[in-house]
Amino acid sequence: MLLCRRHHRAVHEEGFGLTLDAEGQPRFTQPGGAPLPAVPTAPAWTGVPLAPTDAKLAEDGIEIDSNTSIPNWDGERLDLPYVIGVAWRSGEGSAESGTTPP
């Protein structure tokens, strides 16, 4: 059975198990021996992958092309704590506070 590096390590170092059933199909188990639940097959996408995004941008009158730049960005690394602080405000819009964000 070929596995990517991450999943190969999961089997050899993290206790996950892998066996083949009578038909030769792989069966994976969690470290405690319980079977991993089956995952449904991903739905097939037949359209242009970004069609919903493209439609929303067009609806909002936004055009993005190879010359579009990101304003106020000079290529520096992402400041993740800052982004999280801006994107997530504790308590705002929660059921406890009874408010909704603007």
C-alpha positions in Angstrom: 0.0 0.0 0.0 1.4 3.3 -1.0 0.9 6.1 1.5 2.0 9.7 1.5 4.7 10.6 4.1 2.2 11.9 6.6 0.1 8.8 6.6 3.0 6.5 6.5 4.3 8.0 9.7 0.8 7.8 11.2 0.9 4.0 10.7 4.5 3.5 11.9 4.8 6.1 14.6 1.4 7.1 15.8 -0.3 3.7 16.3 -2.7 3.8 13.4 -3.2 0.4 11.8 -3.6 -0.8 8.2 -4.7 -4.2 7.0 -6.1 -5.5 3.8 -9.5 -7.3 3.8 -10.3 -10.5 1.8 -10.9 -8.4 -1.3 -7.6 -6.6 -0.9 -9.3 -3.3 0.2 -7.4 -1.3 2.9 -8.9 -1.1 6.4 -7.5 1.5 8.7 -7.8 1.5 12.5 -7.3 4.2 15.1 -4.5 3.8 17.7 -7.0 2.1 20.1 -8.0 -0.4 17.4 -11.3 1.1 16.5 -11.9 1.3 12.7 -11.7 4.7 11.1 -15.2 5.6 9.8 -15.7 5.5 6.1 -15.6 8.8 4.3 -18.0 9.5 1.5 -16.5 10.1 -1.9 -16.0 13.8 -2.7 -18.6 15.1 -5.1 -17.4 15.6 -8.7 -16.9 19.1 -9.8 -17.8 19.6 -13.5 -17.6 23.4 -13.7 -14.9 25.9 -13.6 -13.4 25.6 -10.0 -13.7 29.3 -9.2 -17.1 29.9 -10.9 -18.9 30.7 -7.6 -16.1 33.2 -6.6 -16.0 34.7 -10.1 -19.8 35.1 -10.1 -19.7 36.9 -6.7 -16.8 39.2 -7.8 -18.7 40.1 -11.0 -21.9 40.7 -9.0 -19.9 43.1 -6.8 -18.2 44.8 -9.8 -14.8 43.6 -8.8 -12.3 42.7 -11.5 -9.1 40.8 -10.7 -6.4 40.2 -13.2 -2.6 39.7 -13.4 -2.1 43.4 -12.7 -4.2 43.5 -9.6 -2.2 44.4 -6.5 -2.9 43.9 -2.9 -3.1 47.4 -1.4 -0.7 48.2 1.5 1.2 45.0 1.2 5.0 44.9 0.5 5.5 41.1 0.7 6.1 40.9 4.4 5.1 37.7 6.3 1.6 37.3 7.5 1.1 38.6 11.1 -1.2 35.8 12.2 -1.9 37.0 15.7 -2.9 40.4 14.2 -5.2 38.8 11.6 -6.9 36.6 14.2 -7.3 39.6 16.5 -9.0 41.6 13.7 -11.1 38.7 12.3 -12.3 37.3 15.7 -13.6 39.5 18.4 -14.4 37.6 21.6 -18.0 37.8 22.7 -19.2 39.9 19.8 -22.2 38.3 18.0 -22.4 35.5 20.5 -25.5 34.2 22.1 -24.1 35.3 25.5 -23.7 39.0 24.5 -27.0 39.2 22.6 -25.4 41.3 19.9 -24.5 40.8 16.3 -21.3 42.2 14.7 -21.7 45.1 12.2 
